């Protein structure tokens, strides 16, 4: 609290933490607080009354910015082309939303003439790094305030008591079991029984997906059409990115698709357990991988896989606003140029399976792959290829024989 600030733009959700942060900032920094709410598809229920809550907490104004289309077009769809999956499982639902939220928060700060930014991230999580790395890249002149790293409150009862002392209304309770974060792409759940990895998640953990055991007994098939790696049609019907994701979330979630129970390595060094639901994401990744298998040559596909792993790490670590991100996305966009075609997926009891694939850019040729007689491949040519392919092993063995096995 050493630096004086006059006006702070706070990333505000209307939840317990940010409701307490508004009066805390005013009391400890003697500043005006402007609330900023990012609509990234967390649901209309989360936005109802949020402006009134912010004003009642002491904010001078509240800016609600619709970022759903930008989120889908500029972050989700480009990232899909990279194949980014963190630690082989996590589809980066939380990490993907943070760059555009931070960017919009900076824009509001400049609009209202603020000299500081604030967020409600804890000192134990990844989000503090993601937000503050974005702030550093976009507005290094603005002061960043992270109350959870400054105040002495450490529990929900303490926060509730703090608000009660100031007669600030809050709908939160001390008995809240889970911590959830939702956006267009996913919903995450932490806390409660999940804090012990030996506990199986109860059904109240899951909100977007039905239990696979309760999913329909009849499989459902979807035809997904892509152009240059971007989804354009579902069952031959055009869909804009936001609508496509919402549609697939609903359909796939009803079949129990998209659940993940994971213990991951946080950037700050500790492990955490979370349950994630990303129905549309699981469908789209499966479909794109099916299309890649048809049109990408082996070395390009191998590079795309490595690129996906590296881009997942970049996204998880909050390095969106870097030259490296631009370079990697340019490579992924180039690699995705031949990803045009149709994929049919089967949704059944929590699983998504690619059952049909076709593309005008397909490298698969039955004339070459068939076990039947053909006129395009002479099997005798394989002998020379194998001798050259194994030449290093042959020379090594000959040296060992000549030297009596000594080196």
N, C-alpha and C positions, 0 to 999 in steps of 0.2 A: 504493500500500500504506500510505497514511497513516492510514486509519481502522481502528480495531481491530474485529474481528468475532469472535464466539464459535462460531456455527454457520452453515454455508453449505449451501443446497440447490442442487446442480449439475444442470443439464439433461444427462443422461448417455445415451450411446448404446452404449457398450461398444467403440467404435472407438479408434483410436490416440490421437486428440487428447484425448478425455475421459478415457481411461485415464491419460494423463500429467497431466491437470489435477488429478485427485484428490490424488496425493502432493504436487504443486506447491502446492496450496492449503494443505495441512497444514504444509508446510515454511515457506511464506512468510507465512502469516497465523496460524499456530499455532491452528488452529480445527478443529472437528469438521466432517466433510463428509458430507452426506446425499445419496445419489444419487436422482435422479428420472428415470424412464423413461416416456415417453408412447407408448402404443400407438395410433398413428394409421393402422394398417393397413399398416405397412412389411413385414409378413410374419412368420410364426412363426419362420423361420430366424434372423431378426435378434434375436429375443427369447430364444432358447434359451441358457441359461447366463448371461444378462446380469446377474442378481443376484449370482451367484457371482463374476463378473468384477469387479463393483463392490466387493465386500467384499475380494477379493484385492488390489485396487488401493489399499485403505485406507479405503474408505467405511465409516461406522458402520452404515449400513442402506441399503436400496434399495427405493424405492416405485415399483411398476409400475402405471400407471393406464390403464385401457381407455377411450379417447376416440373410438373408431370411430363409434359411433352419434351421438354429439354432433357430431362432425366432419361427418357426412353431413347430419344434420337441421338443424343450426343454422348451418352455414357453406356447405357445397357447394350444397344445394338452394336456399337463399335467394339465393346469388350467381348461380346459373343464371338466375334471373328477371331479373337486371339485364343479362344478356348480356355480362358483363365479360370482355374479351379484351385483354390488354396488348399495345400496339403492333401490334394487328391480327392477332396470331398466338398469343401465349402464354396458355394457359388457367390460369395462376397456381397451378400445382400446389404449389409450395413455399410461396408466400405465403399460400395459404388455410389451411394447417395451423398456421402460427405463432401466431395469436391464442389458439386453444384450448390449445396446448401451454404458452404463457406463463401463461394463466389457471390451468391446473392446477398449474403449478410454484409459483405464488404461494399456491395453496390448501394445498399440501404444506408450504410454508415456514411458514405460519401454524399448521398442524396440529402441527408439530414444534417450534415456538417458535424458528425461525431468525431471524437478524437480517441475513442477506445472501443474495443470489442470484448464481449464476454460470452462464456459458454458454461454449461452445467456438467461437463465431463469430469469424471473422477480422476484422481491421480494414479489409479491402478490400471486404467484401460487403454485401448488403442486410439479411441476417438480424440483424446486430447492432442495426440501427435498429428492425427489427420487434419483436424481443424487448424491447429497452430502452424503446421507446415504450409497449409494453403494461405493462411493470413500472411505468413512471412514472404511468400512468393508474390502475393497480390497487393499487399498494403503494409510494407515493413514499417511505415511511419506511425501506424496505429498501435496504441498500447493494448496488450492482451491481458484480460483479467480472468483467472480461473478460481472462483471462490472455493471449490472443493480442496484446493491446495493451500488455502489461506485460513478459512474459518475452522472452528473447533468442533462443530457439529459433526456427528458420525453416524447417526441413526435416524430412522423415520420418526420415532417418537420425539426426538429432539427437534427435528424440523417442524413437526406438527405443533409442538409447544411454542416454538419461536413464532409461528404464524398466529397461534391463538392469543399470545400476549399482545399482538398488534391488531387484533380483531380483523384479520385478513381471512376471508372465506376460502376454504379449500375442500374439495370433495374427496381427497385422499384419506386413507385410514391407516392405522398402525398395523393392521392385520393383513395388508397386501402381501400375497404370496410370491408373485412373480414380477420380474422386470421384463417388459416387452418393448421391442422396437419394430415398427412396421413401416413399410413403404410399398410402392407399386410392385417391387420385385420380390419381396419376401416379408416374413415376420419371424423375429427371433424371440426366444423365451429363455430366461435364466432365473436362477434362484429356486426357492422351495426345495422339493425333494431332489432337484437336479444338482444341488451342491454336494451330494454324495454320489460319486459315479457308480456305486454299487446298486443304487436305486433305479429301477426301471421307470421311465416317465409314465405318469398316470395320464388318462385321457384328457384331463382338464388342461394339460400342457398344450395340446394341439388345438388350434382354432380355425385354420384354413383347410385342413384335410380330414377326411374321415379315416377311421381305422381300416387298414386293408381287409381285416376280417369282416367288416361291415360294408365294404364297398360292393357295388353291383356284381352279381354272378355272371352277367353278360359283358363281354369285352366291348370296348368302343374304339373305333378306328378313326383317325384323323389324317387327312391329306394336307401336308404343309408344302407350300411352294416358295422357293427362294430365288432371288436374283442377286448375284454377287455377294452372297452370304447374308442377305437381309430377307426376313420373312415378308412376303407380300400378300399371300392368299392362304386362307384356311378353308378347306373343302371348297375350293374354287371361288370363295368370296373374299373381296378385298378387305383388308384391315389395316388401319393406321397403327403405329407401334403401341401406343397406350392401350387402345381397344383390344389389340391382339393379345397383349400380356394379361389384361383383365379377363378376357375370354378363356384363355388357356389356364389361368389360375383356377377359374371356376370349374371347368370341365375336368382337368387333371386332378384337382383337389377332391372332387367327388369320387374319384377312383382310388384315393389314398396315395396318389403320386406326389412326391416332393418332400418327404420327411427325412430329416437327418438329425441324429443324436451324436454329437461330436465333442471330443476333448481336443482343444486346439492350443497351439503355442502363440501366446500374445506377443506383440512386438516388444512390450516392456519386460518380458522375461519369464512371466509366470504362465501356467496353464489355466485354462478356463473351460467349463463345460456349457454348451448351449444346444438348444433344440431349434432347428431351423426348418421352415416350410417354404419351399420355392417350387411350386408345381409347374408354372410356365417355364421356369429356368431349366428344370430337369428335362422337360419335353424338348425344348429348343436345343439344348446341348446334345441330346441323343440324336436328334434329327440332323444337326450340322455335322456331327461325327460320322453319321451314316453317309451323308453326301460327300464328305471329305474322302472317305474310303473308296469312293467311286471315281473321283476326278483328280485327286492329288497324286503325283508320283511319290515314290518312297522317300526320297531325300527331302522334298518339300514338306511332306507330312511329318517327317521326323523333326524338321526345323520348327514347324508350327506347334508341335507338342512342346518342344523346349521353350519356344516363345510364350506359350500359354502358362507354363510354370513360372517363368520369370515375370510375366505381366501380372500374374496373381500375387506374387510377392510385392511387386511395385504398388499395386492397388491396396493391398492389405496394410502396407507401411505408410500410406498416405502421400505418395509421391506423384500425384496426378499432374500437378503444375510444374513439370520438369521437362527439359529437352528430351530426356530418355523416353518419356511417355509418348511424345510426338513421333519419335523415331520408330518405336515399337508398333504403334498404331498404324503408321505408314506401311510397315512391313506386313502387318496382319491384313490390311486392306488390299495390298497387292496379292497376297497369297489367296485371298478370298475371291478374286476376280472370276475364277472358273466355277465358283459355287452357285451355279444356277441349275435348278431342277426340282423334282418332286420327291418327297419322302412320305411314306405312309407309316404312322406309328400306331401301335396297339397299346391301349391303356387297360390294365387289368390287375386288380388286387395289389395296388401299390407299386406296380412295375410299368415301365414304359419300354417297349421293344420296337425296333425298326423292322418292319416286315417287307417293305417294298422300296425300291430306290431307282431313279432314272435321271439322266442328265444328258443334254446335247454335248456336254464336254467330257463324257465318260471315257476313261482310259481302259475300262474293262472290255475285252474282246473275247467272245466265246470261241472265235476261230483260233485264238492262241492258247486259251486255257483249257480247251476240251481234252478229254482223254481219248476221244475218237480220232480217227485218221484225219490229218489236215495237210494243206499244201503250203503253210506259211512258217512252219517251224520244223527244223531238222534236228531230231533229238541227238544225233551223233555229234552235233556242234557243242553239246554240253560238256563233252570230255575235255576239250581244249580250255573251255572256260574254267572248269574245276581245277585243272592243273595250274593255271595262272592264279586263280583265287587262293589256292593253298600253297603257293610257291614259297612263302616265308616259312611255313611250317616244315616243308620238305627240306629246305636248306638248313634249318636249325637241326633237324634230325640227322642230316648227313654230317654236319659238323660234329655233333655229339658222337656219332659212330666212328668218325675218323680220329677224334681225340680221345677215344676210349671213355667218353663221358666226363672228362675233366675240362675245366674252364680256366 
